Amino acid sequence: MQIIDARGLSCPEPVILTRQAMTSGADSYQVMVDNNTSKENVTRYAHHQGYKVQISEQDGEYTLLISK
């Protein structure tokens, strides 16, 4: 699993980091973001690429588990 820490970044940076990570061809990714907009945009991008997304939230930070 590849881990992408995009906390503190505003869109489109979290989506760009996720897209770059997906070029590695890994089966799963963990993306950490700290705002709702980034959570929604990364989720939308992952779905568009054919991935499933599980989201957990703790103290205003979101962890997205993205997998095929």
SEDO-840265 format. One record per residue (C-alpha): x, z, y; residue in one letter. Coordinates in pm, whole numbers. Each point is the difference from the previous one (the first is absolute). Layout:
<nodes>
<node xx="X" zz="Z" yy="Y" type="a"/>
...
</nodes>
This chain:
<nodes>
<node xx="0" zz="0" yy="0" type="m"/>
<node xx="132" zz="-97" yy="338" type="q"/>
<node xx="-62" zz="249" yy="284" type="i"/>
<node xx="-65" zz="-116" yy="356" type="i"/>
<node xx="-5" zz="267" yy="270" type="d"/>
<node xx="-182" zz="-154" yy="296" type="a"/>
<node xx="-93" zz="327" yy="168" type="r"/>
<node xx="46" zz="-12" yy="375" type="g"/>
<node xx="-29" zz="-379" yy="9" type="l"/>
<node xx="-287" zz="-190" yy="156" type="s"/>
<node xx="-148" zz="-323" yy="-130" type="c"/>
<node xx="104" zz="-253" yy="-94" type="p"/>
<node xx="325" zz="171" yy="-111" type="e"/>
<node xx="-146" zz="180" yy="-307" type="p"/>
<node xx="-151" zz="-327" yy="-122" type="v"/>
<node xx="328" zz="-185" yy="56" type="i"/>
<node xx="196" zz="266" yy="-193" type="l"/>
<node xx="-253" zz="-19" yy="-283" type="t"/>
<node xx="18" zz="-379" yy="-8" type="r"/>
<node xx="381" zz="9" yy="-9" type="q"/>
<node xx="-6" zz="256" yy="-283" type="a"/>
<node xx="-241" zz="-214" yy="-202" type="m"/>
<node xx="257" zz="-279" yy="-11" type="t"/>
<node xx="199" zz="221" yy="-240" type="s"/>
<node xx="-259" zz="-67" yy="-269" type="g"/>
<node xx="-51" zz="367" yy="-92" type="a"/>
<node xx="-327" zz="93" yy="-173" type="d"/>
<node xx="-85" zz="288" yy="231" type="s"/>
<node xx="69" zz="135" yy="346" type="y"/>
<node xx="-59" zz="325" yy="182" type="q"/>
<node xx="-60" zz="-46" yy="372" type="v"/>
<node xx="-17" zz="299" yy="233" type="m"/>
<node xx="-169" zz="-43" yy="339" type="v"/>
<node xx="-127" zz="244" yy="260" type="d"/>
<node xx="-288" zz="-178" yy="169" type="n"/>
<node xx="-330" zz="-151" yy="-106" type="n"/>
<node xx="70" zz="-347" yy="139" type="t"/>
<node xx="317" zz="-38" yy="-208" type="s"/>
<node xx="-182" zz="132" yy="-306" type="k"/>
<node xx="-276" zz="-259" yy="39" type="e"/>
<node xx="236" zz="-291" yy="75" type="n"/>
<node xx="240" zz="71" yy="-289" type="v"/>
<node xx="-297" zz="45" yy="-235" type="t"/>
<node xx="-151" zz="-331" yy="113" type="r"/>
<node xx="332" zz="-180" yy="-43" type="y"/>
<node xx="55" zz="145" yy="-349" type="a"/>
<node xx="-350" zz="-100" yy="-111" type="h"/>
<node xx="58" zz="-349" yy="137" type="h"/>
<node xx="315" zz="-22" yy="-215" type="q"/>
<node xx="-194" zz="102" yy="-312" type="g"/>
<node xx="102" zz="366" yy="-18" type="y"/>
<node xx="-213" zz="310" yy="-57" type="k"/>
<node xx="36" zz="287" yy="247" type="v"/>
<node xx="-54" zz="372" yy="-50" type="q"/>
<node xx="3" zz="207" yy="319" type="i"/>
<node xx="62" zz="371" yy="39" type="s"/>
<node xx="5" zz="192" yy="328" type="e"/>
<node xx="171" zz="326" yy="86" type="q"/>
<node xx="39" zz="150" yy="347" type="d"/>
<node xx="-74" zz="-331" yy="173" type="g"/>
<node xx="252" zz="-198" yy="-205" type="e"/>
<node xx="-106" zz="-260" yy="-253" type="y"/>
<node xx="171" zz="-96" yy="-324" type="t"/>
<node xx="-98" zz="-339" yy="-138" type="l"/>
<node xx="78" zz="-68" yy="-362" type="l"/>
<node xx="2" zz="-376" yy="-38" type="i"/>
<node xx="9" zz="-154" yy="-347" type="s"/>
<node xx="-90" zz="-318" yy="-189" type="k"/>
</nodes>
